[in-house]
Amino acid sequence: MALKQCHYPWDIDGKASHISKTRESELDPSKCCIYRVPEPIRRVNKGAYTPQLISIGPLHHENKKLANMEKEKRRYMNSFLERITPKKQGEIFNFIKDNENDIRKCYAETSKLKGPKYIMMILYDAIFIIELFLRNKRHEGTGDSLLSIATVRYNLGSDLQLLENQLPYFVLDKIFKLASVYTCMPTLMELSFEFYRYNASLALNIPTSQLQVKHFTDWKRNTLLENYPISGQVNKRLTNLPSATKLHESGVKFKKIDQRGDKLIRFKKQLYELQLPYFKIVDGTECVIRNVMALEQCCYPKDTRFCNYIKLMDFLIDTEKDVDLLAERGIISCYARDYSSTANMFNKLCRCIGLSETSYYETCEELKKHCNSNWNKAIATLRRVYFSNPWRGTGTVAAVILLLLTIIQTICSIFQVV
């Protein structure tokens, strides 16, 4: 059945009935949360910010390279609306129409689309996402090319987390609630969690009730920053830090944080031990990192906690030797890259990125002070050369004892002669 043949409160071409004229919206910092990635950041890796399969929202709307997915949106729209009553269809449409201006204010870039076309675009994109998540929950993916083909499913999920490819979350949530018939239905957050749970780089955590999700990129940031510290005793900007191998040469040991959910980076001076959270690198990790960092640059310039963490890792990782050291300690796992390309990735992530003050400042200063101590370097060299394993340590101790006995024997012989 073609969508035109259905008696919905609107038609497929966006010529909706009773639509108010387009309202001009000014940039509202309190509501704006979806941005086009700044060009200096984009130039470093354009592909990381550009949708490969589907356009969501106005920023990539009418991109000819993504036109094939418009047919899928229509198909999903038909399936979704055929299951709900005309009354609910009208409520969904009126919700978008009545909130058009608030939706526009969520975007930093003013859309050229006029009222009817803008409303229809939001409607199609929102219903597509909801229907996709519902089909995934109902295990209908075997007959759907978007869910049954692993590569397509992954690219689709990745596109839905790009900063430039977002819808305001309140729009998705409200449409889902308006369309829901049964009280036992899962929430949209539960459906989203289910859709992303099988991919390590895209997985989301259910946020606490205090956190308000702006969109999927913002939700991913909340997931990555779960249990990260907001502030510390001393908050200043990171300036420099020796690499992991240099710290290791000064006697610093590296340990993966074992406690579940604990991501607080610590340097225990008594143990000369730097504790770091586990970092898993898989396909798509760089894309996720870059989009969350871009979001922080635009939306959270005074709270760039994730950017600060990546900068700390950038300081620690200078060459593949640093990656090798951290991987040996179980802190990094590279499933999609070799050590050289992993180091290269970290070295480029923070280009053109501004940083806010960070709670890591004091930890970094302690590490630099430790690394600059000649005494610490000498002790570390002694341990590394002569006590790197039990056999070598035993041999070293035996040699020292033998040397001492030889010296004592020599001194006794001299006394006897005298």
Stockholm file with secondary structure:
# STOCKHOLM 1.0

chainA/1-418         MALKQCHYPWDIDGKASHISKTRESELDPSKCCIYRVPEPIRRVNKGAYTPQLISIGPLHHENKKLANMEKEKRRYMNSFLERITPKKQGEIFNFIKDNENDIRKCYAETSKLKGPKYIMMILYDAIFIIELFLRNKRHEGTGDSLLSIATVRYNLGSDLQLLENQLPYFVLDKIFKLASVYTCMPTLMELSFEFYRYNASLALNIPTSQLQVKHFTDWKRNTLLENYPISGQVNKRLTNLPSATKLHESGVKFKKIDQRGDKLIRFKKQLYELQLPYFKIVDGTECVIRNVMALEQCCYPKDTRFCNYIKLMDFLIDTEKDVDLLAERGIISCYARDYSSTANMFNKLCRCIGLSETSYYETCEELKKHCNSNWNKAIATLRRVYFSNPWRGTGTVAAVILLLLTIIQTICSIFQVV
#=GR chainA/1-418 SS CCGGGSCCSSCTTSCCTTCCCCCCCCCCTTTCCBCCCCHHHHHHCGGGGSCSSCCCSSTTTTCGGGTTHHHHHHHHHHHHHTTSCHHHHHHHHHHHHHTHHHHHTTBSSCCCCCHHHHHHHHHHHHHHHHHHHHHHHTTCGGGCHHHHSHHHHHHHHHHTTCGGGCCCHHHHHHHHHHHCCCTTCCCHHHHHHHHHTTCTTTCCCCCCTTCCCCSHHHHHHHHHTTTCCSCCSSCBCCCCCCCHHHHHHTTCEEEECCSTTCCCCEEETTTTEEEECCEEECTTHHHHHHHHHHHHHHHCTTCCHHHHHHHHHHHHCSSHHHHHHHHHTTSEEESSSCHHHHHHHHHHHTTTCCCCCBTTHHHHHHHHHHHTCHHHHHHHHHHHHHSSSHHHHHHHHHHHHHHHHHHHHHHHHHHHHC
#=GC SS_cons         CCGGGSCCSSCTTSCCTTCCCCCCCCCCTTTCCBCCCCHHHHHHCGGGGSCSSCCCSSTTTTCGGGTTHHHHHHHHHHHHHTTSCHHHHHHHHHHHHHTHHHHHTTBSSCCCCCHHHHHHHHHHHHHHHHHHHHHHHTTCGGGCHHHHSHHHHHHHHHHTTCGGGCCCHHHHHHHHHHHCCCTTCCCHHHHHHHHHTTCTTTCCCCCCTTCCCCSHHHHHHHHHTTTCCSCCSSCBCCCCCCCHHHHHHTTCEEEECCSTTCCCCEEETTTTEEEECCEEECTTHHHHHHHHHHHHHHHCTTCCHHHHHHHHHHHHCSSHHHHHHHHHTTSEEESSSCHHHHHHHHHHHTTTCCCCCBTTHHHHHHHHHHHTCHHHHHHHHHHHHHSSSHHHHHHHHHHHHHHHHHHHHHHHHHHHHC
//
